[in-house]
Amino acid sequence: MTDNTFEQHGISHVSPSMLNLYVDNREKWAIKYLLKCPTSQKPVFWRGTAVDTACGRLFGMLEDQEQKDKEDCQILAVEQYFGLAQHYQEEGLEIDTDEVTKEAQHLDTYVELALDHYSALGKPAEYQKPIQLELEQCPVPIIGYLDFLYEDERRVVRDLKTTARKPDLRKSVARQLAVYAQAEQAHPIVDYVYVNSRAREVMSIEVNDWESHLLDVRGILHSMNNLLSISNDTKEIIGLMYPDYEKWSWDVEEIAYAKTVWR
C-alpha cells in the first residue's frame, strides 16, 4: 500500500482546473476525481477550444497540420465547434441545442479578434506546451498545458480566454497562471477575447502578483492532502461532504448522479 494519499484515491497528478474545482465546488470535485464520474461538456468550453486551436493553426503549430491563412482558420474553427457538439451528442451527453446556437453566434468574431491579436504579437516560441510543477505540499505533480510562451526581452506566458462578459481577473484564473509562471519562470498575462452585441475587443491583464496566488495553490494542495489523509476509504471521505445543488457549476445530469451518492 502506498503512503501517497493522492495515489491511494486514484489521483496520479493534479491540474489547475482540479485545484479550482476543489475550491469552487468540492462535492463536484469529489464525484469527478474520486468517483471518476464524467462531468459536463458545455458549448462555452468548445468555443474556447475552437478559438485557441485556430491560433495554433495560424502559426502552423498544430501537430501534423499545415499552417493556414486567417480565412481558413475561421472556417475550420466553426467546423471544429459544431464537430465537438456532434461528438459529445454521439457520446450520449444531453446537448442543449439552443445553447450551442447561442455560443456559436459570435464565433467568427472571437476567432478574428484572437488571430489579429496574436498575429501582432508574432509567432510564439511554444504553443500548448506541457508543464509540470512539483510542490512540497503535494506528493504528485501539477500537470497542465500553457497556451503561448514568448521568449523575447523577457519570458512571457499568455493564456487565451473567451468571454461575453466584461473581463476581470478571477482568482481561479490567477491561480492557473501562477502555476504556469512558476513552472516556466515567466511573466503571466491573460488575453481575454471579449465579444457581445456591444463589445468586440481583446483585453490583456497582467498577473503581477502571481506569487501570492501561488501561495493559495499551496494552501489548496495542503487542504486536499489533509482531506485525502483522513481515510483510504473514498466513501468515508465522500460522507464528510454534502452538495449545494444551487451552485451554478452543476448541470442537470451531474445533479442526478450526485443524488445517487448523497441520499
QUIQUIGI-V581251 format. One record per residue. N is the residue number from 1. RES is the residue in one letter. SS is DSSP state (H for helix, E for strand, C for the rest). OMEGA is omega in whole degrees, 0 to 359 (* if undefined). Layout:
n & res & ss & omega
N & RES & SS & OMEGA
N & RES & SS & OMEGA
This chain:
n & res & ss & omega
1 & M & C & 180
2 & T & C & 175
3 & D & C & 181
4 & N & C & 185
5 & T & H & 179
6 & F & H & 182
7 & E & H & 177
8 & Q & H & 181
9 & H & C & 174
10 & G & C & 180
11 & I & C & 183
12 & S & C & 178
13 & H & C & 179
14 & V & E & 176
15 & S & C & 175
16 & P & H & 180
17 & S & H & 177
18 & M & H & 177
19 & L & H & 183
20 & N & H & 179
21 & L & H & 178
22 & Y & H & 180
23 & V & H & 189
24 & D & H & 185
25 & N & C & 188
26 & R & H & 180
27 & E & H & 175
28 & K & H & 174
29 & W & H & 183
30 & A & H & 182
31 & I & H & 180
32 & K & H & 189
33 & Y & H & 177
34 & L & C & 180
35 & L & C & 175
36 & K & C & 176
37 & C & C & 177
38 & P & C & 180
39 & T & C & 192
40 & S & C & 171
41 & Q & C & 186
42 & K & C & 181
43 & P & H & 179
44 & V & H & 177
45 & F & H & 180
46 & W & H & 177
47 & R & H & 179
48 & G & H & 179
49 & T & H & 182
50 & A & H & 179
51 & V & H & 179
52 & D & H & 181
53 & T & H & 178
54 & A & H & 179
55 & C & H & 176
56 & G & H & 180
57 & R & H & 180
58 & L & H & 181
59 & F & C & 181
60 & G & C & 186
61 & M & C & 173
62 & L & C & 182
63 & E & C & 176
64 & D & C & 177
65 & Q & C & 182
66 & E & C & 179
67 & Q & C & 180
68 & K & C & 176
69 & D & C & 187
70 & K & H & 183
71 & E & H & 179
72 & D & H & 179
73 & C & H & 179
74 & Q & H & 180
75 & I & H & 182
76 & L & H & 178
77 & A & H & 178
78 & V & H & 178
79 & E & H & 179
80 & Q & H & 181
81 & Y & H & 181
82 & F & H & 175
83 & G & H & 176
84 & L & H & 178
85 & A & H & 180
86 & Q & H & 181
87 & H & H & 183
88 & Y & H & 175
89 & Q & H & 178
90 & E & H & 177
91 & E & C & 176
92 & G & C & 178
93 & L & C & 178
94 & E & C & 184
95 & I & C & 176
96 & D & C & 185
97 & T & H & 177
98 & D & H & 179
99 & E & H & 177
100 & V & H & 179
101 & T & H & 180
102 & K & H & 183
103 & E & H & 178
104 & A & H & 189
105 & Q & C & 183
106 & H & C & 186
107 & L & H & 178
108 & D & H & 181
109 & T & H & 176
110 & Y & H & 183
111 & V & H & 181
112 & E & H & 180
113 & L & H & 180
114 & A & H & 180
115 & L & H & 179
116 & D & H & 182
117 & H & H & 183
118 & Y & H & 173
119 & S & H & 179
120 & A & H & 179
121 & L & H & 182
122 & G & C & 183
123 & K & C & 180
124 & P & C & 176
125 & A & C & 180
126 & E & E & 175
127 & Y & E & 182
128 & Q & E & 181
129 & K & E & 175
130 & P & E & 177
131 & I & E & 176
132 & Q & E & 182
133 & L & E & 178
134 & E & C & 178
135 & L & C & 186
136 & E & C & 180
137 & Q & C & 187
138 & C & C & 181
139 & P & C & 176
140 & V & C & 183
141 & P & C & 167
142 & I & E & 182
143 & I & E & 178
144 & G & E & 178
145 & Y & E & 176
146 & L & E & 184
147 & D & E & 185
148 & F & E & 174
149 & L & E & 178
150 & Y & E & 180
151 & E & E & 179
152 & D & C & 178
153 & E & C & 173
154 & R & C & 177
155 & R & E & 181
156 & V & E & 172
157 & V & E & 182
158 & R & E & 179
159 & D & E & 182
160 & L & E & 174
161 & K & E & 173
162 & T & E & 183
163 & T & E & 174
164 & A & C & 179
165 & R & C & 180
166 & K & C & 188
167 & P & C & 163
168 & D & C & 186
169 & L & C & 178
170 & R & C & 181
171 & K & H & 179
172 & S & H & 178
173 & V & H & 179
174 & A & H & 178
175 & R & H & 178
176 & Q & H & 181
177 & L & H & 177
178 & A & H & 177
179 & V & H & 180
180 & Y & H & 182
181 & A & H & 180
182 & Q & H & 182
183 & A & H & 185
184 & E & H & 185
185 & Q & C & 184
186 & A & C & 179
187 & H & E & 185
188 & P & E & 177
189 & I & E & 175
190 & V & E & 176
191 & D & E & 179
192 & Y & E & 172
193 & V & E & 193
194 & Y & E & 185
195 & V & E & 167
196 & N & C & 184
197 & S & C & 183
198 & R & C & 187
199 & A & C & 177
200 & R & E & 181
201 & E & E & 172
202 & V & E & 179
203 & M & E & 181
204 & S & E & 182
205 & I & E & 178
206 & E & E & 178
207 & V & C & 187
208 & N & C & 182
209 & D & C & 187
210 & W & H & 180
211 & E & H & 179
212 & S & H & 178
213 & H & H & 175
214 & L & H & 174
215 & L & H & 176
216 & D & H & 178
217 & V & H & 179
218 & R & H & 180
219 & G & H & 178
220 & I & H & 179
221 & L & H & 178
222 & H & H & 178
223 & S & H & 181
224 & M & H & 180
225 & N & H & 178
226 & N & H & 180
227 & L & H & 183
228 & L & H & 181
229 & S & H & 184
230 & I & C & 183
231 & S & C & 171
232 & N & C & 182
233 & D & C & 181
234 & T & H & 181
235 & K & H & 179
236 & E & H & 178
237 & I & H & 178
238 & I & H & 182
239 & G & C & 178
240 & L & C & 184
241 & M & C & 168
242 & Y & C & 188
243 & P & C & 169
244 & D & C & 186
245 & Y & C & 178
246 & E & C & 177
247 & K & C & 187
248 & W & C & 188
249 & S & C & 176
250 & W & C & 165
251 & D & C & 188
252 & V & H & 183
253 & E & H & 179
254 & E & H & 178
255 & I & H & 179
256 & A & H & 178
257 & Y & H & 181
258 & A & H & 181
259 & K & H & 172
260 & T & H & 180
261 & V & H & 180
262 & W & C & 181
263 & R & C & *
